[in-house]
Amino acid sequence: MTQPLLFTSLRLRELTLKNRVVVAPMHQYSGISGSPTDWHLMNAGRYAAGGAGLVILESTKIERRGCGTMGDLGLWDDAFVPQFARIVDFVHQCGAAAGIQLGHSGRKARIQRPWEGGRPLERAAALAAGVQDWDAWELVAPSAVPADEGSPVPRALAREEIRAIAEAWGKAAARAHAAGFDVVEIHGAHGFLIHEFLSPLANQRTDEYGGSEEKRMRFALEVCECVRLHWPPGKPLFLRLSAEDDAGWGPDQSVALAKLVKPMGVDVIDCSSGGILGKPPAGAAKPAYGYQVPYAEKIKKEGGIMTMAVGLIVQAGQAERILQEGRADLIALAREMLYNPNWAMDAAQKLGCDAKFMLAPPPYRYWLERRALTVPEVRPSTFGTGS
């Protein structure tokens, strides 16, 4: 049988991914004062042990103001590096590459965790919960425009502050390198700070950072410049975009930005959607399987850059078809990985390309291969509902 594209290696600069399966960054809201915990070690480790080629840690904030919740992770200080290094080392031991998404929540900062309601935090409640730097945890944005009707008004950033934030992204990338990460992804999607600058709805500035499409892209370009300056040339750089937000930023604008960031050293565009409005874009209101794949396809073909598809990619055959049809170069899974952290190993079995369970670490590989040889008629539980 021909080797499925999903399980062929991919060279990105000096990094070779063993397959095209990527674990998308997913907020865990479980950090303590910005630092990762055993939860994050377990969470990343199980995906790596499950056979994924690249595991990307959740959006990790480049400055204190950028934290969305009390449980966000941070890389604004060298003190965070050892705890991240511990996770990276374990992911590597399990045979996967380790990535980290670097972000800033902008006007969507200082909110409750989703399961606590997701509403704006009140000062008294935050102090009661142990927040000791409320005043430093400030809402900032391109313009003094709230995220939605019930949200507080952020402070519009002064011109001289904007470049400093871009440089903070670069310094966080340097810390990511010190921790041993193989990939950095810049979070420019989902209504957070970079996306706010790109959006004509959120960005109402009249200086060099707002107004025309070109000026609204300026901050994103400065972040890419600063990150690439601090991120080693041999390591790949991803950029996540909301390719469609139904609020003035769409696929054509994403293609235009992709063409600008590629020569600056961005290697892959991670194609998502939504985030500026208080509701999902039309295509995501009741999403179908692979509903964001057309964005990855368009940006790949018209932007001349590698792309990663994400969004209700659930089945092995579905993921393989996306690659076979040339619609994307990488496949990212999020909630399906929460449901089945061994998705990559399982997909390889279903596509008939890993009879010896080489995707799994030896403590798993030995027992799974032995069962397959001893009782080949046994069908794994994910292959059906009956015995």
N, C-alpha and C positions, 0 to 999 in steps of 0.2 A: 504493500500500500504506500502511496506517495505520502511523504511527511506533511502533515497539515501545517499551513503557514502559521497558525496560532502557536505551534511548538517548534518553530525555527528561531534561531538566534537573531538578534538585531544589534548591529554595531552603531553606537552613538558616541562620536568622538573616540575616547580611549576606553569607553565602557562597552562591554558586550553583555547584553541581557540574554539569559538562557532561553527565554520565550517571550511572547508578546502579551502575556497576561499581566495586567497592572492592577494593584489594589489602589483605588482612588482615595484621596484624603477624606477622612470622615471625622468631624468633631466628636470627641468623646466627653467634653465638658467635665473632665475629671482631674485636671491638674491642680496642684496646690501651690498657690502664689507663683504661678507661671511654670513650675517645675513638673516634669513627667513623673509618674509613679509606677508601681508594679503593674497597675492596670494597663498602662501603655506598653509595657514590656510584653505582657501576655497577649494583648490585642495585636500588636505587630508580629509577634513571634508565631502566632498560630497561622497567620496568612503565609508567612515565609515557609513554615514547615509544611503547609498545604500545597506548595509547588509554584506559587506565583513568581514571575521573573523579577518584578519590581514592587516593593511595598512603599507607598508614600504616606508619611505621617501627616496628621491633620494640620490645618492652618495654624501656624505658630507665629506669634505676633512679634513684630520687629521693634516695638516700643510699648511702654506701659499703656499709653492712651489707646492703643489699638485693640485691647482685649475686649471681646464681645461679652463674655460672662466672667464670673469669678473662677470658673474652671478652665479658662483658656491657657494654652501653653505659651511660653515666651522664649525668645533668644536675644533679648536686649542687653544681656549681661553675660560675661564670661563664666559666671558661677553656674549657669545652666548647662554648660557644655558636658561635664562628666556624666550627668544623668542621661543625656541624649546619646552619648558615646556608648553607654551600656546597652541601650536598645539597638544601636547600629551593629555592635559586635555580635549580638545574638541573632539578628536578622542575617548577617553574613554567615554565621555558623550554620544556619539552616539552608544556606545555598541561594539566597535571594540578594538582589541589590536593594539598597536603602535610599529612599528619597524623603524630602521634607518640603512642605508647602509653606512659604513665608508670606504673611499677610498683615493687614491692618483693617480693622472694622470700620474706621471712620465714624460716620453719623449713626451706624448700627451698633455702636459699642454700648457698654453699661446696661445690659439687659439680663433678665432672668434666664436660667437654663430652659430649654424648650418644655421639658416635662414639669417645670415649675410655673409655666404660663407664658414664658417668652416676652413678658411685658417689660417696659422700662423699669430699672431698679430705682427705688426710692432711697434717699440718703440714710434715713433712720434704719431701714431694713438692712442695708448694706453694712452699716457700722455694727449692727447687732449680730450680723453673720461673720464679723471678723475683718472686714475691709478696713485697713488702716491708712489708706492713701486716697480717699475719695476725691479730694481736690485735684490730685495729680491725674486721676482717671477721668480725663476731660473729653467731652464729645467735640471732635473737630471734623471739618468737611471742607470741600472747595467753596461752598457758599452756605449762608445761614438758612438752609432749607431742611426741614425735618424729614425723616425717613417716611413717615406717614402721619395721618391726622392725629394719632394719639401719642406721638413721640415728641420728646423735647427738642428745642431748636439748638443745633450745634453752633459752635463758634467758627466763623469763616477763617481759614488759615491765612496768615500774613504771607506775603510773597517770599520773605526770607526764610520762613519756616518750611516751605515746600521742598526746597532743595535739601534741607537738613533731614527731612523724612526719607527722601530718596537715598541719601547717604547712609541712613540707619538701616535701610534694606541691604545695602552693600556690606555693612559691618555684620549684620546677622548672617549673611551668606558666608562670610569669613569664619564665623563661629560654627556654621554648619559643616564647613570643610574641616575645621579642627575636631569636630565630633566624628568625622569619618564618613559623612553622607556621600553618596555617589551621584545624586541628582538633586537639584533645587528646582522647585516650581514656584514661580511668582503668581500669587493669587490676584488676578485682575478681573474677577467675575463677581456675580451674586450680590451686587449692590454695595460692596465694600469699597474702601477708599479709592483704589485705582479706577474701578468701574464708575464711581461717583464723578471722578474727573472726566471720564469719557462721555458721560451722559449729559445731553443738553437739558434734561429735566433737573438733574441734581446740581449741575455746574452752571451757574449764572454769572461767572466772573467776566470782567471786561478787560483784564490784563493779558499777558502772554500765555496764561494757563486756561483761558476760557474764550468762548465766543465761537470761532470757526472750528470745524472738525480738526483741522491741523493743530490748532492751539490746545484743544481739549485732549489731544494725544500726547502733548508735551510731557506731562508728568509720567505717564506710562513709559515713555521712551527714556526719561531720566532714570527711572527705577531700573530698567533693563541695563542701561549704561553702567550704573553704580554696582549692580549685582555682578555683571560680567567682569567688571574691574577687579572685584574681590573674590570671584569664583574661579578656580583654576581652569585654564584653557582646555585641558584634557577632559573636563567633566561637563556633561550635558546640562542644558538649561531649558526648562519648560515654562510656558506661560499659559495660564488658564484664563479663558475669556467667556463671558456670556455672549455667545455669537448672535443671540436675538434676545432683546429685553422688552420688546413691544412698547418702547418708550423713546425711540429716536436713535438707538444703537442697534444695528442689524448685521446680517451676513456680509453685505458689501463693505461696511465700515470695518468689520473684522478682517476681511481680506486685505484691505488697505493697510491696516495696522500690522498684519502679519508680514506684508512685503517690506515694511520699515524695520521690524525687529529682527528679521532673519539675518541681514548683514551685520547686525549689532551683536550676534552670537546666540540668539534664541534658536533652539533646534526643533522643538515640538510645540504645537499649539494644542492645548487640552480644551476640547470644545463642549462647553456647557451652555446654559441659558438662564434668563430670568434674574430677579433680585432687586431691580430698581423700584418697581411698583409693589404695592402691598399684596399682590396676587401673582400667581405664576403666569408666564406668557401663554398665549392661546394654545400653542402646541403642547404645553405641559399641564394644562388644566386637568385633562384626563388623558395622560400620556399613553401612547401605544408602544409596543416593543421597539426599541432602537430609535425613539422619536428624535434624538439629537444627532443621529448619524449623518443626515443630510448636511449639517453644518460642517462636520469633519470632512466630508467629501468635497464640499465647495471650497473650503479654505485650503485643502490639500492641492486641489487642481488649479485653482485660480491664484492662490498665494504662493505656490511653488515651495511649500514647506511641509514637513512631516506633521501628521496630526494624530491625536488620540481620541477615539470615540468613547462616549460614556452615556449612560442613561437607559435603563431598562434593557440592558443586554444580559440575558439570563441563561440561554442555552448554548451548549458547545457548538452546535451546528450553525446557529445564528452568528456567533462570534467569528467562526471560520469563514462564513459567506461574506461578511463585511470586509475581511482581509482579501479574500480571493477576488472580490469585485473591485479591489483597489480603492475602497472608499475611505480607508484609514490605515495607519501603520501600526498602531497599538490599540489594544482593547482594555478599557478600564471598567472595573466592576466595583460597586459600593455596597448597597444593601443586600445584594445577592451573596456577597462575601460574608456579611453578618450572618446570613442564614446558613451558609455552607462555606466555612473558611478553607475547606479542602477542594474548592471549586476547580482549581487548576489541575490537580491530580485526577479528580473525577472526570473532567473534560477530556484529559489525555486518554483515559481508559475508554471513554465513549467514542473517541475518534480513532481508537485502535493503534496508538503510537507509543505506549509506554508499558509494555508487557512486564518488565522487571521493576516497575515502580521507582525508576531512577529519579523522578522529581521529588520524591520524599526523602527525608534524612534517614540514615541507616536504621535507627531504632523502629521506624515505621516500615521502611522498605523490606526489611528481613521478614517480618511477620506477614505483611500483605502478599509478598511474592510467594511465600511458603504456602499460604492458604490457596492462592490461585493455582499453584501446581498440584496441591494435594486434593483439592475439591473444586476442579474447574467448572463444575456445573453450578456453583454458588453465584448468584447474582447480587451485587452490592445493593444496599437498600435504596440508593438513589436511582437505580435502574428501573424501578417499578414498585407497585404497591402490594404484589402478591409473592408467595413463595413457590 
